[in-house]
């Protein structure tokens, strides 16, 4: 099955895949869903260093604690080929704070900030705004850290709706507030 995900010698990982199956990616999660290609801890990926072209991770980096998240990013950085790209999405703490100040409804923000708590892994150990995440990415060696629009991704073209498109009010993608921080960064080519 993994060989089917390598297209034109481009190896793409979907880290923390959960219930989302992305065709063309090697879907990896610590839980064993039917579509998961590799069951693994995201801190210990079973790939050689500098062997991956592209990594996508949505709603996973916040599950690592404040003393380990940079180590996780460094591990992912090491797996990427020079010139490879990391695209990640995580809860946007600034957006959560702004929404709370507007609406005063803490219940609608609990899952975003502390996790859904549906299983032993569904807890958040970290919060991010753009500057904090950007600094961490740059500290481990990433360059060209920038925000991306989920509408401009192949996931949107494939009709895959994941947490990178999380809005409040729920599913109001026209008038709601995007609650996710969508960021891309590159490993230097040399």
C-alpha positions in Angstrom: 0.0 0.0 0.0 2.8 2.4 0.8 4.3 2.1 -2.7 1.0 3.4 -4.1 1.5 6.7 -2.1 4.9 7.4 -3.7 4.0 9.4 -6.9 6.8 10.5 -9.2 9.3 9.6 -6.5 7.8 12.2 -4.2 7.4 10.9 -0.7 4.7 12.7 1.3 3.7 12.0 4.9 0.5 12.8 6.6 1.4 12.9 10.3 -1.3 12.5 12.9 -3.7 11.3 10.2 -6.4 10.2 12.7 -9.6 9.5 10.8 -8.5 11.4 7.7 -7.2 9.4 4.7 -5.3 11.6 2.2 -4.7 9.7 -1.1 -1.1 10.1 -2.3 0.3 10.4 1.2 1.7 7.9 3.7 -0.9 8.2 6.5 0.7 7.8 9.9 -0.9 7.8 13.3 -0.3 6.4 16.8 -3.8 4.9 16.6 -4.6 2.0 14.2 -7.4 3.3 12.0 -8.1 1.1 8.9 -6.5 3.5 6.4 -3.3 4.1 8.4 -0.3 2.9 6.5 2.2 3.1 9.4 1.3 3.1 13.1 4.0 5.1 14.8 4.7 7.7 17.4 5.4 11.0 15.6 8.5 11.5 17.7 10.1 8.4 16.2 9.3 8.1 12.5 10.6 5.0 10.7 12.3 6.8 7.8 15.9 7.6 7.0 16.9 11.2 7.5 16.7 13.4 4.4 14.3 11.0 2.7 10.9 12.8 2.7 9.8 15.5 0.3 6.8 16.8 2.0 5.2 16.5 5.5 1.6 17.5 6.3 0.5 17.5 9.9 -2.9 18.9 11.0 -3.9 19.2 14.7 -0.9 17.1 16.0 2.0 19.4 17.1 -0.1 20.8 20.0 -0.4 17.3 21.5 3.3 17.5 22.5 4.3 19.3 25.7 6.1 22.6 26.0 9.4 20.9 26.6 9.1 18.5 23.7 7.4 20.2 20.7 10.6 21.7 19.3 12.3 18.3 19.5 9.4 16.9 17.5 9.8 19.6 14.9 13.5 18.9 14.8 12.8 15.2 14.2 10.5 16.1 11.3 13.1 18.6 10.0 15.7 15.8 9.9 13.4 13.5 8.0 12.9 16.1 5.2 15.1 16.2 2.2 17.0 19.5 1.6 14.4 21.7 0.0 11.5 19.7 1.5 8.5 21.4 2.9 6.5 21.1 6.2 2.9 22.2 6.2 1.2 22.1 9.5 -2.0 23.3 11.1 -2.6 23.8 14.8 -5.0 25.6 17.0 -4.6 29.4 16.9 -4.5 30.6 20.4 -4.7 34.3 19.3 -8.0 33.5 17.4 -9.3 31.6 20.5 -8.6 34.5 22.7 -10.2 37.0 20.3 -13.3 34.8 20.0 -13.5 34.4 23.8 -13.3 38.2 24.2 -16.1 38.6 21.6 -18.5 35.9 22.7 -17.5 34.9 26.3 -18.3 31.3 25.5 -15.6 29.1 26.9 -17.4 25.9 26.1 -17.0 26.4 22.3 -13.3 26.7 22.7 -12.4 23.9 25.1 -11.7 21.3 22.4 -9.6 23.7 20.4 -7.5 24.7 23.4 -7.2 21.6 25.6 -8.2 18.8 23.1 -11.2 16.7 22.7 -10.1 14.2 25.4 -11.7 11.3 23.6 -8.8 8.9 24.2 -5.4 8.9 25.9 -3.7 10.9 23.1 -6.4 13.5 22.6 -5.0 16.1 25.0 -3.2 19.3 24.1 0.1 20.1 25.8 1.0 23.3 23.9 -0.6 26.5 22.5 0.6 28.6 19.6 0.3 31.9 17.9 2.1 32.6 14.7 5.2 34.3 16.2 5.8 31.6 18.7 5.5 28.8 16.2 7.6 30.7 13.6 10.4 31.2 16.2 10.3 27.5 17.1 10.4 26.4 13.4 13.4 28.8 12.7 15.2 27.6 15.8 15.3 24.0 14.5 16.4 25.2 11.1 13.3 25.9 8.9 13.3 28.9 6.6 10.7 30.8 4.7 8.1 30.3 7.5 4.7 31.6 6.2 1.0 31.3 6.6 -1.0 29.4 4.0 -4.6 29.5 3.0 -6.3 26.0 3.2 -8.3 26.9 0.0 -5.0 26.8 -1.9 -4.1 23.2 -1.1 -4.6 19.9 -2.8 -6.8 18.8 0.1 -9.3 21.4 -0.8 -9.2 20.4 -4.4 -9.8 16.7 -3.3 -12.7 17.8 -1.2 -11.0 16.7 2.1 -12.2 18.7 5.1 -9.9 18.6 8.0 -9.2 20.8 11.0 -7.1 23.2 9.0 -10.6 24.5 8.0 -12.0 24.8 11.5 -14.3 27.8 12.0 -16.5 29.2 14.6 -19.4 29.2 14.1 -18.8 25.6 13.0 -18.5 25.2 9.2 -19.2 28.9 8.5 -16.3 29.3 6.1 -17.7 32.5 4.6 -18.4 34.6 7.7 -16.9 32.7 10.6 -13.5 33.0 12.3 -10.8 30.6 11.2 -9.6 29.0 14.5 -6.5 27.3 13.1 -3.0 28.5 12.4 -1.9 27.2 9.0 1.8 27.5 8.5 4.4 26.2 5.9 8.2 26.1 6.2 11.0 24.8 4.2 14.2 22.9 4.9 17.1 24.8 3.3 18.2 23.3 0.0 21.8 23.1 1.1 
